[in-house]
Amino acid sequence: MAAGKGTGVVLASGVLCAAVIFGALRWEHTVALPMSAGKVVNGVHHYTVNEFNYYYVPDHFTWHVGEKVQLTIMDRSQSAPPLPHQFSIGRNLVTRTNGFPQSQAMAVGWKTNFFDGVPITAGGQTGPIPAFSVSLNPGQKFTFSFTVPNKPGKWNYGCFLQSGQHYMNGMRGRINVLPAQGA
């Protein structure tokens, strides 16, 4: 009889543990992240991109050419030890292999960077920054603004740290740039 009670306690503990884990994951996606879905303040669309381990929240945007955007990137790494992450926007992956036979090609960057020739404002300074990307340590955040350039079409964002392992593990998203509204 005592063995039966022990099995029940273990089963109940397992169910409780699973419920806590599931609840924590749901909390992360609903309560913990105040989503800035392009809230417009003084003509500027404000967005927040949260970097977790191997994924972004949100993982997609739709922008219009000429839209003024302010992006805040936040590294919310939840691993121990926490991981740094990167945010860059581009098209057409650059890949390389590690040189070992039968190795998988790793994504290491973009052939075309979305921000090439685009003036970016950050920390009171404005100017074009070739191959612009944001790399953050755990707990850091970075805010910058720009006007969506006349580069309509599908764009991607991703993290290429650890020789592209973050990107290959799913840390990527997409942006659909549409023509200017009313055009």
C-alpha positions in Angstrom: 0.0 0.0 0.0 2.8 2.4 0.8 4.4 1.9 -2.6 1.0 2.9 -4.2 1.0 6.2 -2.3 4.6 7.0 -3.4 3.6 6.4 -7.0 0.7 8.7 -6.6 2.8 11.5 -5.1 5.4 11.2 -7.9 2.6 11.3 -10.5 1.0 14.3 -8.8 4.4 16.0 -8.6 5.0 15.4 -12.3 1.6 16.8 -13.3 2.1 19.9 -11.1 5.6 20.4 -12.6 4.2 20.2 -16.1 1.4 22.7 -15.3 4.0 25.2 -13.8 6.2 24.9 -16.9 3.2 25.3 -19.3 1.9 28.2 -17.3 5.3 29.9 -17.4 5.6 29.6 -21.1 2.1 31.0 -21.6 2.8 33.8 -19.2 5.9 34.7 -21.2 3.9 35.1 -24.4 0.9 36.9 -23.0 1.6 38.8 -19.8 5.4 39.3 -19.6 5.7 40.9 -23.0 3.8 44.1 -23.5 3.6 44.0 -27.3 4.2 47.2 -29.1 2.3 46.4 -32.3 3.3 49.5 -34.2 1.6 51.9 -31.7 1.8 55.3 -33.4 2.9 58.3 -31.3 3.5 61.6 -33.1 3.6 59.9 -36.5 6.3 57.3 -35.4 5.4 53.6 -35.3 6.9 52.1 -32.1 7.9 48.4 -32.1 9.7 46.2 -29.5 11.5 43.1 -30.5 12.3 40.7 -27.7 15.2 38.3 -28.2 14.9 35.0 -26.5 17.0 31.9 -26.9 16.6 31.0 -30.6 13.5 33.0 -31.3 12.1 36.6 -31.5 8.8 38.0 -30.3 7.3 39.1 -32.6 8.6 37.1 -35.5 7.0 39.2 -38.2 6.2 42.8 -39.2 4.4 44.6 -42.0 5.8 48.1 -42.8 5.1 50.6 -45.5 7.6 52.6 -47.5 8.0 56.0 -45.9 6.7 54.9 -42.5 8.7 56.3 -39.6 9.8 53.5 -37.3 11.3 53.3 -33.8 12.6 49.8 -32.9 13.6 48.8 -29.4 15.6 45.5 -29.3 15.7 43.7 -25.9 17.9 40.7 -25.1 15.7 38.6 -22.8 17.9 35.5 -22.8 16.5 33.0 -20.4 19.3 30.4 -20.3 22.0 29.9 -17.7 24.4 31.4 -18.4 22.4 34.0 -20.5 23.3 34.4 -24.2 24.1 37.5 -26.2 21.9 37.9 -29.3 21.9 39.9 -32.5 19.3 41.6 -34.7 20.0 42.3 -38.4 17.6 42.7 -41.4 18.5 41.5 -44.9 17.9 39.3 -47.9 19.8 36.3 -49.3 21.8 34.4 -46.8 25.5 34.2 -46.8 26.5 30.6 -45.8 29.7 28.8 -45.2 30.7 25.3 -44.0 33.1 24.5 -41.2 35.4 22.6 -43.5 34.6 19.1 -42.3 33.2 16.6 -44.9 29.4 16.3 -44.8 29.1 19.5 -42.7 25.9 21.5 -43.0 26.2 25.0 -44.4 25.8 27.6 -41.7 24.1 31.0 -42.2 26.5 33.8 -41.2 24.8 36.9 -42.6 23.0 38.7 -45.4 24.2 39.4 -48.9 21.9 42.5 -48.9 21.5 44.5 -45.7 18.2 46.3 -45.4 19.9 49.3 -43.8 22.5 50.0 -46.5 22.2 53.7 -47.3 19.4 54.2 -44.7 20.0 57.0 -42.1 19.6 55.6 -38.6 19.1 57.7 -35.5 20.4 56.4 -32.2 21.7 58.2 -29.2 21.1 61.6 -30.7 23.3 60.8 -33.8 21.9 60.3 -37.3 23.7 58.7 -40.3 23.9 55.7 -42.6 25.7 52.7 -41.1 26.8 50.1 -43.6 25.8 46.5 -42.7 23.9 47.8 -39.6 23.0 45.3 -36.9 22.4 45.3 -33.2 24.3 42.9 -30.8 23.3 42.9 -27.2 24.4 41.2 -24.0 21.7 39.6 -21.8 19.4 42.2 -20.2 20.5 45.0 -22.6 18.2 47.0 -24.8 18.9 49.4 -27.8 16.5 51.8 -29.4 16.9 53.3 -32.9 14.7 54.9 -35.5 14.6 55.2 -39.3 12.2 55.8 -42.2 11.3 52.6 -44.1 13.2 52.9 -47.3 11.8 52.4 -50.8 12.8 48.7 -50.7 9.4 46.8 -51.0 9.2 43.1 -50.8 10.1 40.3 -48.3 12.9 40.9 -45.9 14.2 38.7 -43.0 15.8 39.3 -39.7 18.0 37.0 -37.7 20.8 36.4 -35.3 24.0 35.0 -36.7 26.0 34.5 -33.4 27.9 31.3 -32.6 28.8 30.9 -36.3 25.2 31.1 -37.4 23.9 28.5 -34.9 21.3 30.9 -33.5 19.8 31.4 -36.9 19.9 27.7 -37.7 18.1 27.0 -34.4 15.2 29.2 -35.5 16.2 32.7 -34.4 14.7 34.6 -37.4 11.7 36.5 -38.5 10.2 38.2 -41.5 9.2 41.7 -42.6 6.9 42.5 -45.5 7.6 46.0 -46.8 4.6 47.3 -48.8 4.4 50.4 -51.0 3.6 53.7 -49.3 0.0 53.9 -48.0 -2.2 55.7 -50.5 0.3 55.1 -53.3 
